[in-house]
Amino acid sequence: MTPPAAPVADTALTAGAHARFLCHCLKVREDEVRTAVHSGCRSVQEVTMLCGAGGGCTACHRKIRRVLPADE
């Protein structure tokens, strides 16, 4: 008899940026912030309004700014 197969990990949640919290206070992952930016957010405030990141202690604002596109 063979042992049961190990569960397959959800690669979307375990690979690199997808699994990392960018905002620890509100448990917002980096991929959620990137999705907000791709949806049109162009400031920390807009990202906060869309996905919540940055709405706690504000320590992640610097990290959010790194995800935002550079000013043209």
C-alpha positions in Angstrom: 0.0 0.0 0.0 1.4 3.4 -0.9 1.2 6.3 1.5 -1.2 9.2 0.6 0.3 11.9 -1.6 1.4 15.0 0.1 -0.9 18.0 -0.6 0.2 20.2 -3.5 1.2 23.6 -2.3 -0.6 26.6 -3.9 2.3 28.1 -5.8 0.5 31.4 -6.0 0.7 31.8 -2.2 4.1 30.2 -1.6 6.3 31.6 -4.3 8.4 34.7 -3.6 6.5 38.0 -3.5 3.1 36.3 -3.5 3.6 35.0 0.0 5.4 37.9 1.6 3.5 40.4 3.6 4.3 43.9 2.5 2.0 45.4 5.2 2.3 43.3 8.4 -0.3 45.2 10.4 -3.1 44.4 8.1 -1.6 41.2 6.5 -1.6 42.6 3.0 0.7 40.6 0.6 3.1 42.2 -1.9 1.1 40.7 -4.8 -2.0 42.5 -3.6 -0.2 45.8 -3.6 1.2 45.1 -7.1 -2.4 44.4 -8.3 -3.5 47.7 -6.8 -0.8 49.5 -8.7 -1.6 47.7 -11.9 -5.2 48.7 -11.4 -4.2 52.4 -11.5 -3.1 53.4 -8.0 -0.4 56.0 -8.2 0.1 57.0 -4.5 0.4 55.3 -1.1 -3.0 56.8 -0.2 -4.7 55.2 -3.3 -3.1 51.8 -2.5 -4.4 52.1 1.1 -7.9 52.9 -0.1 -7.9 50.0 -2.5 -6.3 47.1 -0.6 -5.6 48.5 2.9 -1.8 48.3 2.9 -0.4 51.2 4.7 -3.4 51.9 6.8 -1.9 50.7 10.1 1.3 51.9 11.6 2.6 53.3 8.2 5.9 51.5 8.5 5.3 49.9 5.1 4.8 53.2 3.2 8.5 53.1 2.0 7.9 49.6 0.6 4.7 50.6 -1.1 6.5 53.5 -2.7 9.0 51.1 -4.2 6.2 49.2 -5.9 4.7 52.5 -7.3 5.8 53.6 -10.8 8.5 56.2 -10.8 7.4 59.8 -11.5 7.6 60.6 -15.2 
